[in-house]
Amino acid sequence: MTDPLTLNIGLCGFGTVGQGVWKHLSANRAELESRLGVKLNLARVAVRDRKKPRTVKAPAARLTDDPLAIANDPSIDIVCELMGGTTIARQVTLAALRHGKIVVSANKALICEHGPEIIAAAQKHGGHFFFEASVAGGIPIIKALREGLVANRFPRIYGILNGTCNYILTQMEDQDAPYADVLAEAKRLGYAEADESLDVDGWDTAHKASVLAWLAHGVWIKTDQMIVEGISRITPADFKNATTLGFGIKLLAIITRDFAKNELCVRVHPTLLPEGNVIANVSGVFNAISVTGDVVGTTLYSGRGAGQDATASAVISDIADASSLLKHGKGAHLIGEATEIRSSGCRLAPPESIRSRYYLRLTVKDQPGVLARVASVMARQHVSIASVIQSPAETSGAASLVLTTHESNERAMRATLKQLRALSSVLDDPLLLRIGDFEG
């Protein structure tokens, strides 16, 4: 009986995720090796500071401060890029792929910004690029799109892709607390970074949406081609208004494709979801994604979207798939070819094609005729008002005016907002939220 194939794994980055991969892969190594029929050797680890104290300890002899040395090491079979960022991480990824290696990455920003270059390098040099951990942590959404749902076209994918924002919104609603207070608490608990902007302004979600859009439609959509809005302007009053109207509020990524027009739209923004919607009831740091396929219908995926264990689970899943590919020389991971066919001239949807109902909150002077002037502006853009909630504002002499609309479109609403800002009776910048009328 021949000895099993030994696969050498290099970890580039030994922060939260890297240590999680080392810990769980070491703990479960025997069972994994038995199932895969290979030996898994954690051969080298790249760190910024060899002397830094860490909860999980790797042998000093395996440490290096040069991640490119791991990428270029001919004995390393699988390179796990777990550093983050888009500079050194890009160099390491491309170097490893040029050597025909398998790269496993949890880096959604890298994929969003350099995806075409990375995939081209993998195809040219015979390498492979796995990235299950880049979106939704431990939820196997990439495998679902790439493998389990491969028979489908996807008219709609939407969901919660950022646990920090979902935690903040959940706490704001449950505690009737302002955004700034909940954000400070989230930082104290470690749910939010010291610089929270990547999360709360929607960019982290946008990076993940870009990855999903490419998997589903074969088109790379940059963040500047999306609608991207964050959660910092939402107030406790918005949650009360939403509840009155029968909705909750979630930060969603929404990817829709009109196959008749061959138009694709990718957007990230706070959205009012009907209280009966499953995703509307996903709370705390959890993620949830709804995928509608033309064959299977709607499927739903939910779980922890971030954190050491959830992300390490996804990385180790990719290591297992990479091991099977190296042992058997085949797998469902020769990405790029099928998705290029799917795009078939797909174009970005223009603003007038992006349709929704809307929630509009205005702070206005508390005087007669204001609602009539607001309604007149909306009528000029053919935006029809569905409901009105009026209440006193926190400022003396002001009122809060909340309107919902019948279905309109982004072009009409942008023009409406521009004209409303010009009214002397409108005191603050209007807040516009979309209403998500989703079946699943």
LOLUMRO-68947 format. One record per residue (C-alpha): residue number from 1; residue in one letter; x, y, z. Coordinates in Angstrom, 1 decimal. Layout:
NUM,a,X,Y,Z $
...
This chain:
1,m,0.0,0.0,0.0 $
2,t,1.5,3.4,-1.0 $
3,d,1.8,6.2,1.4 $
4,p,-0.9,8.9,1.0 $
5,l,-0.1,12.1,-0.8 $
6,t,1.3,14.8,1.4 $
7,l,0.2,18.3,0.7 $
8,n,2.1,21.3,2.1 $
9,i,0.0,24.3,3.2 $
10,g,1.4,27.8,3.7 $
11,l,-0.6,30.4,5.6 $
12,c,0.1,34.0,4.6 $
13,g,-1.3,35.9,7.6 $
14,f,-1.6,34.7,11.1 $
15,g,-4.2,37.0,12.6 $
16,t,-7.7,36.1,13.8 $
17,v,-8.5,33.9,10.7 $
18,g,-5.1,32.4,10.2 $
19,q,-4.9,31.3,13.9 $
20,g,-8.4,29.9,13.5 $
21,v,-7.4,27.8,10.5 $
22,w,-4.3,26.5,12.3 $
23,k,-6.3,25.7,15.5 $
24,h,-9.2,23.9,13.8 $
25,l,-7.1,22.2,11.1 $
26,s,-4.7,20.8,13.7 $
27,a,-7.6,19.7,16.0 $
28,n,-9.5,17.9,13.1 $
29,r,-6.5,16.8,11.1 $
30,a,-6.8,13.0,11.6 $
31,e,-10.5,12.9,10.5 $
32,l,-9.9,15.2,7.6 $
33,e,-7.0,13.2,6.4 $
34,s,-9.0,10.0,6.6 $
35,r,-11.8,11.5,4.6 $
36,l,-9.6,13.1,2.0 $
37,g,-7.0,10.3,1.7 $
38,v,-4.1,12.8,1.9 $
39,k,-1.7,14.1,4.5 $
40,l,-2.1,17.8,5.4 $
41,n,1.1,19.5,6.6 $
42,l,0.9,23.1,7.9 $
43,a,4.4,23.7,6.6 $
44,r,5.0,27.5,6.8 $
45,v,3.3,30.6,8.3 $
46,a,4.0,34.2,7.3 $
47,v,3.6,36.8,10.1 $
48,r,4.4,40.5,10.3 $
49,d,6.1,40.1,13.7 $
50,r,7.6,36.8,14.8 $
51,k,7.9,37.9,18.4 $
52,k,4.3,39.0,18.8 $
53,p,2.4,37.0,21.4 $
54,r,-0.5,35.0,20.0 $
55,t,-3.2,32.8,21.4 $
56,v,-2.5,30.1,18.9 $
57,k,1.2,29.3,18.7 $
58,a,3.0,27.9,15.6 $
59,p,6.5,26.5,15.9 $
60,a,9.1,29.2,15.4 $
61,a,10.9,27.2,12.8 $
62,r,7.9,27.4,10.5 $
63,l,7.5,31.2,10.8 $
64,t,8.7,33.7,8.2 $
65,d,8.1,37.5,7.8 $
66,d,8.1,37.2,4.0 $
67,p,4.8,36.0,2.5 $
68,l,6.2,36.0,-1.0 $
69,a,8.7,33.4,0.1 $
70,i,5.7,31.1,0.7 $
71,a,4.1,31.9,-2.6 $
72,n,7.4,31.1,-4.4 $
73,d,8.3,28.0,-2.4 $
74,p,8.2,25.1,-4.8 $
75,s,7.4,22.7,-1.9 $
76,i,4.1,24.5,-1.0 $
77,d,1.0,23.2,-2.7 $
78,i,-1.7,25.3,-1.2 $
79,v,-1.2,29.0,-0.3 $
80,c,-3.8,30.5,2.0 $
81,e,-3.9,34.3,1.6 $
82,l,-5.3,35.5,4.9 $
83,m,-3.6,38.9,5.2 $
84,g,-6.3,41.2,3.9 $
85,g,-5.6,44.4,1.9 $
86,t,-5.0,44.6,-1.8 $
87,t,-1.3,45.3,-2.2 $
88,i,0.9,42.6,-0.7 $
89,a,-2.1,40.2,-0.9 $
90,r,-2.3,40.7,-4.6 $
91,q,1.4,40.1,-5.1 $
92,v,1.3,36.9,-3.1 $
93,t,-1.8,35.6,-4.9 $
94,l,-0.5,36.3,-8.4 $
95,a,3.0,34.9,-7.6 $
96,a,1.5,31.7,-6.3 $
97,l,-0.9,31.3,-9.3 $
98,r,2.0,31.9,-11.7 $
99,h,3.6,28.8,-10.2 $
100,g,0.4,26.9,-10.8 $
101,k,-0.4,26.6,-7.1 $
102,i,-3.8,26.6,-5.5 $
103,v,-4.6,29.8,-3.6 $
104,v,-7.3,29.9,-0.9 $
105,s,-8.4,33.5,0.0 $
106,a,-10.8,35.1,2.4 $
107,n,-10.2,38.6,0.9 $
108,k,-13.3,40.0,-0.7 $
109,a,-11.8,43.4,-1.3 $
110,l,-8.9,41.8,-3.3 $
111,i,-11.4,39.8,-5.4 $
112,c,-13.6,42.8,-6.1 $
113,e,-10.7,45.1,-7.2 $
114,h,-8.5,42.5,-9.0 $
115,g,-10.8,39.6,-9.8 $
116,p,-10.3,39.6,-13.6 $
117,e,-6.5,39.7,-13.2 $
118,i,-6.5,36.9,-10.6 $
119,i,-8.8,34.6,-12.7 $
120,a,-6.8,35.3,-15.8 $
121,a,-3.5,34.3,-14.0 $
122,a,-5.1,31.1,-12.7 $
123,q,-6.2,30.1,-16.1 $
124,k,-3.0,31.0,-17.9 $
125,h,-0.7,29.2,-15.5 $
126,g,-2.9,26.2,-14.5 $
127,g,-3.4,27.4,-10.9 $
128,h,-6.7,27.6,-9.0 $
129,f,-8.3,30.2,-6.9 $
130,f,-10.8,29.3,-4.1 $
131,f,-12.6,32.0,-2.2 $
132,e,-15.5,30.5,-0.2 $
133,a,-14.5,32.4,3.0 $
134,s,-14.7,35.8,1.2 $
135,v,-18.5,36.1,1.4 $
136,a,-20.8,35.3,4.4 $
137,g,-18.2,33.6,6.6 $
138,g,-19.3,30.0,7.3 $
139,i,-22.3,30.1,5.0 $
140,p,-21.4,28.0,1.9 $
141,i,-23.0,30.5,-0.5 $
142,i,-20.2,30.4,-3.1 $
143,k,-20.4,26.6,-3.3 $
144,a,-24.1,26.8,-3.6 $
145,l,-23.9,29.2,-6.6 $
146,r,-20.9,27.5,-8.2 $
147,e,-22.0,23.9,-7.8 $
148,g,-25.3,23.1,-6.2 $
149,l,-27.3,25.7,-8.3 $
150,v,-25.3,25.5,-11.5 $
151,a,-28.4,24.6,-13.5 $
152,n,-30.0,27.9,-12.7 $
153,r,-30.1,31.5,-13.9 $
154,f,-30.5,34.0,-11.1 $
155,p,-33.1,36.8,-11.4 $
156,r,-32.5,37.9,-7.8 $
157,i,-30.0,37.4,-5.0 $
158,y,-30.3,39.5,-1.9 $
159,g,-29.4,39.4,1.8 $
160,i,-27.5,40.5,4.8 $
161,l,-23.7,40.2,4.2 $
162,n,-22.3,42.3,7.1 $
163,g,-22.7,41.1,10.7 $
164,t,-21.5,44.4,12.1 $
165,c,-24.3,46.4,10.5 $
166,n,-26.9,43.8,11.3 $
167,y,-25.9,43.9,15.0 $
168,i,-26.1,47.7,15.1 $
169,l,-29.5,47.8,13.4 $
170,t,-30.8,45.0,15.7 $
171,q,-29.6,46.8,18.8 $
172,m,-31.0,50.2,17.6 $
173,e,-34.4,48.6,17.2 $
174,d,-34.4,46.5,20.3 $
175,q,-33.1,49.2,22.6 $
176,d,-34.6,52.2,21.0 $
177,a,-31.1,53.6,21.0 $
178,p,-29.4,56.1,18.6 $
179,y,-26.8,54.9,16.1 $
180,a,-23.8,56.6,17.8 $
181,d,-24.5,54.9,21.1 $
182,v,-24.9,51.4,19.6 $
183,l,-21.8,51.9,17.5 $
184,a,-19.7,52.7,20.5 $
185,e,-21.1,49.6,22.3 $
186,a,-20.3,47.5,19.2 $
187,k,-16.7,48.7,19.2 $
188,r,-16.4,47.9,22.9 $
189,l,-17.6,44.4,22.3 $
190,g,-15.4,43.9,19.3 $
191,y,-18.2,43.7,16.8 $
192,a,-17.1,46.9,15.0 $
193,e,-13.6,48.0,14.0 $
194,a,-11.9,51.1,15.4 $
195,d,-12.5,52.6,11.9 $
196,e,-16.0,51.4,11.3 $
197,s,-16.5,53.1,7.9 $
198,l,-15.8,50.0,5.7 $
199,d,-18.7,48.2,7.4 $
200,v,-21.3,50.9,8.2 $
201,d,-20.9,52.9,4.9 $
202,g,-21.7,49.7,3.0 $
203,w,-18.3,49.1,1.3 $
204,d,-17.7,45.7,2.9 $
205,t,-21.1,44.5,1.7 $
206,a,-20.4,46.0,-1.8 $
207,h,-17.2,44.0,-2.1 $
208,k,-19.1,40.8,-1.3 $
209,a,-21.9,41.7,-3.7 $
210,s,-19.3,42.1,-6.4 $
211,v,-18.1,38.6,-5.8 $
212,l,-21.6,37.1,-5.9 $
213,a,-22.5,39.0,-9.0 $
214,w,-19.6,37.6,-10.8 $
215,l,-20.4,34.1,-9.7 $
216,a,-24.0,34.4,-10.7 $
217,h,-23.7,36.4,-13.9 $
218,g,-20.1,36.4,-15.1 $
219,v,-19.8,40.1,-14.9 $
220,w,-17.4,42.1,-12.7 $
221,i,-19.2,45.0,-11.2 $
222,k,-17.0,47.6,-9.4 $
223,t,-18.3,49.4,-6.4 $
224,d,-18.5,52.7,-8.3 $
225,q,-21.0,51.0,-10.6 $
226,m,-23.3,50.2,-7.7 $
227,i,-25.7,52.2,-5.5 $
228,v,-23.9,52.0,-2.2 $
229,e,-25.4,53.6,0.9 $
230,g,-24.7,53.0,4.6 $
231,i,-26.7,53.0,7.9 $
232,s,-25.4,56.0,9.8 $
233,r,-28.4,58.2,9.1 $
234,i,-31.0,55.8,10.3 $
235,t,-32.6,56.8,13.6 $
236,p,-34.8,55.1,16.3 $
237,a,-37.7,57.0,14.8 $
238,d,-37.2,55.2,11.5 $
239,f,-37.6,51.9,13.2 $
240,k,-40.8,53.1,14.8 $
241,n,-42.2,54.4,11.5 $
242,a,-41.2,51.1,9.8 $
243,t,-43.0,49.1,12.5 $
244,t,-46.1,51.2,12.1 $
245,l,-45.9,50.5,8.3 $
246,g,-45.3,46.7,8.9 $
247,f,-41.6,46.6,8.1 $
248,g,-38.1,46.1,9.6 $
249,i,-34.9,47.7,8.4 $
250,k,-31.9,45.7,7.2 $
251,l,-28.7,46.7,5.2 $
252,l,-29.0,44.5,2.1 $
253,a,-27.0,43.6,-0.9 $
254,i,-29.4,43.2,-3.8 $
255,i,-28.4,41.7,-7.2 $
256,t,-31.1,41.6,-9.8 $
257,r,-31.1,40.7,-13.5 $
258,d,-33.8,41.3,-16.0 $
259,f,-33.1,38.5,-18.6 $
260,a,-35.6,39.9,-21.1 $
261,k,-33.7,43.2,-21.2 $
262,n,-30.4,41.6,-20.3 $
263,e,-29.8,44.3,-17.6 $
264,l,-28.0,43.7,-14.3 $
265,c,-28.3,45.8,-11.1 $
266,v,-26.1,45.5,-8.0 $
267,r,-26.9,47.8,-5.1 $
268,v,-26.3,48.0,-1.3 $
269,h,-28.5,50.1,0.9 $
270,p,-30.7,50.0,4.0 $
271,t,-34.0,48.4,3.0 $
272,l,-37.5,48.1,4.6 $
273,l,-38.5,44.5,4.6 $
274,p,-42.0,43.2,5.4 $
275,e,-42.1,41.8,9.0 $
276,g,-43.0,38.4,7.7 $
277,n,-39.9,38.2,5.5 $
278,v,-37.5,35.6,6.9 $
279,i,-34.4,37.8,6.4 $
280,a,-36.2,40.7,8.2 $
281,n,-36.1,38.5,11.3 $
282,v,-32.4,37.6,11.1 $
283,s,-30.8,39.4,14.1 $
284,g,-27.4,40.2,15.6 $
285,v,-24.2,39.3,13.9 $
286,f,-25.9,36.7,11.6 $
287,n,-25.9,36.8,7.8 $
288,a,-28.7,35.5,5.5 $
289,i,-28.9,35.3,1.8 $
290,s,-31.9,34.5,-0.4 $
291,v,-31.2,33.1,-3.9 $
292,t,-33.9,32.8,-6.5 $
293,g,-33.1,30.5,-9.4 $
294,d,-35.2,30.0,-12.5 $
295,v,-35.2,26.2,-12.0 $
296,v,-35.0,25.7,-8.2 $
297,g,-37.1,28.7,-7.1 $
298,t,-36.0,30.5,-3.9 $
299,t,-33.5,29.0,-1.5 $
300,l,-32.3,30.6,1.8 $
301,y,-28.9,30.4,3.6 $
302,s,-28.3,31.7,7.1 $
303,g,-25.5,31.5,9.7 $
304,r,-22.6,33.3,11.2 $
305,g,-21.1,35.6,8.7 $
306,a,-17.9,36.6,10.4 $
307,g,-15.6,35.7,13.2 $
308,q,-12.7,33.4,13.6 $
309,d,-14.5,30.0,13.7 $
310,a,-17.0,30.7,10.9 $
311,t,-14.4,32.1,8.5 $
312,a,-11.9,29.3,9.4 $
313,s,-14.6,26.8,8.6 $
314,a,-14.9,28.2,5.1 $
315,v,-11.1,28.3,4.6 $
316,i,-10.7,24.7,5.7 $
317,s,-13.5,23.7,3.4 $
318,d,-11.6,25.2,0.5 $
319,i,-8.4,23.4,1.6 $
320,a,-10.4,20.2,1.5 $
321,d,-11.6,20.9,-2.0 $
322,a,-8.1,21.9,-3.1 $
323,s,-6.8,18.6,-1.6 $
324,s,-9.3,16.6,-3.6 $
325,l,-8.4,18.5,-6.8 $
326,l,-4.7,17.9,-6.3 $
327,k,-5.2,14.2,-5.5 $
328,h,-7.7,13.4,-8.3 $
329,g,-6.9,16.1,-10.8 $
330,k,-10.5,17.1,-11.3 $
331,g,-13.2,19.1,-9.6 $
332,a,-15.9,21.7,-10.1 $
333,h,-13.4,24.6,-9.6 $
334,l,-12.1,25.4,-13.0 $
335,i,-13.8,28.8,-12.7 $
336,g,-14.2,31.4,-15.3 $
337,e,-15.3,29.5,-18.4 $
338,a,-19.0,28.8,-17.7 $
339,t,-19.5,32.3,-16.2 $
340,e,-18.1,34.1,-19.2 $
341,i,-20.9,32.5,-21.3 $
342,r,-23.5,33.6,-18.9 $
343,s,-22.7,37.3,-19.3 $
344,s,-23.7,37.4,-23.0 $
345,g,-23.6,41.1,-23.4 $
346,c,-25.2,41.9,-20.1 $
347,r,-25.3,45.6,-19.3 $
348,l,-25.8,47.7,-16.2 $
349,a,-29.4,48.7,-15.6 $
350,p,-30.0,52.4,-16.1 $
351,p,-31.6,54.3,-13.2 $
352,e,-35.1,54.3,-14.7 $
353,s,-35.0,50.5,-14.9 $
354,i,-34.3,50.2,-11.1 $
355,r,-37.8,50.1,-9.7 $
356,s,-39.0,50.0,-6.1 $
357,r,-41.3,51.5,-3.6 $
358,y,-39.7,54.1,-1.3 $
359,y,-39.7,55.5,2.2 $
360,l,-38.9,59.2,2.4 $
361,r,-38.3,61.0,5.7 $
362,l,-38.2,64.8,5.8 $
363,t,-37.7,67.3,8.6 $
364,v,-39.8,70.4,7.6 $
365,k,-41.0,73.6,9.0 $
366,d,-44.1,73.1,11.0 $
367,q,-46.4,75.4,9.1 $
368,p,-49.4,75.1,6.7 $
369,g,-48.9,74.2,3.1 $
370,v,-45.6,72.3,3.5 $
371,l,-47.1,68.9,2.7 $
372,a,-48.8,70.4,-0.4 $
373,r,-45.4,71.8,-1.7 $
374,v,-43.7,68.4,-1.1 $
375,a,-46.5,66.6,-2.9 $
376,s,-46.3,69.0,-5.8 $
377,v,-42.5,68.3,-6.2 $
378,m,-43.2,64.5,-6.2 $
379,a,-46.1,64.9,-8.7 $
380,r,-43.8,66.7,-11.1 $
381,q,-41.6,63.6,-11.2 $
382,h,-44.7,61.3,-11.4 $
383,v,-44.0,59.9,-8.0 $
384,s,-47.2,58.8,-6.3 $
385,i,-47.6,59.0,-2.5 $
386,a,-49.0,55.9,-0.9 $
387,s,-49.0,57.0,2.8 $
388,v,-48.1,59.8,5.1 $
389,i,-47.0,59.9,8.8 $
390,q,-46.6,63.3,10.4 $
391,s,-45.2,63.8,13.9 $
392,p,-43.3,66.5,15.9 $
393,a,-39.6,66.7,15.3 $
394,e,-37.0,67.1,18.0 $
395,t,-36.3,70.7,16.9 $
396,s,-38.9,73.3,18.0 $
397,g,-41.0,74.6,15.1 $
398,a,-40.2,71.6,12.9 $
399,a,-42.1,68.5,12.0 $
400,s,-41.1,65.0,10.8 $
401,l,-42.8,64.0,7.6 $
402,v,-42.6,60.4,6.4 $
403,l,-44.0,59.4,3.1 $
404,t,-44.1,56.1,1.3 $
405,t,-44.5,55.9,-2.4 $
406,h,-46.1,53.6,-4.9 $
407,e,-43.6,52.0,-7.3 $
408,s,-41.2,54.5,-8.9 $
409,n,-37.6,54.4,-10.1 $
410,e,-34.2,55.7,-9.1 $
411,r,-34.1,58.4,-11.8 $
412,a,-37.4,59.9,-10.6 $
413,m,-36.4,59.7,-7.0 $
414,r,-33.0,61.3,-7.6 $
415,a,-34.8,64.2,-9.3 $
416,t,-37.3,64.4,-6.5 $
417,l,-34.6,64.6,-3.8 $
418,k,-32.8,67.3,-5.7 $
419,q,-35.9,69.5,-5.8 $
420,l,-36.9,68.8,-2.2 $
421,r,-33.5,69.9,-1.0 $
422,a,-34.1,73.2,-2.8 $
423,l,-37.3,73.9,-0.8 $
424,s,-36.9,76.5,2.0 $
425,s,-39.4,74.5,4.1 $
426,v,-37.2,71.4,4.1 $
427,l,-34.7,71.8,6.9 $
428,d,-32.5,68.7,6.7 $
429,d,-31.2,66.5,4.0 $
430,p,-34.0,64.0,3.2 $
431,l,-33.5,60.3,4.0 $
432,l,-34.5,57.9,1.3 $
433,l,-34.9,54.2,1.9 $
434,r,-36.0,51.5,-0.5 $
435,i,-38.9,49.1,0.3 $
436,g,-38.0,45.5,-0.5 $
437,d,-41.1,43.7,-1.9 $
438,f,-39.5,40.3,-2.1 $
439,e,-41.4,37.0,-2.0 $
440,g,-38.6,35.0,-0.3 $
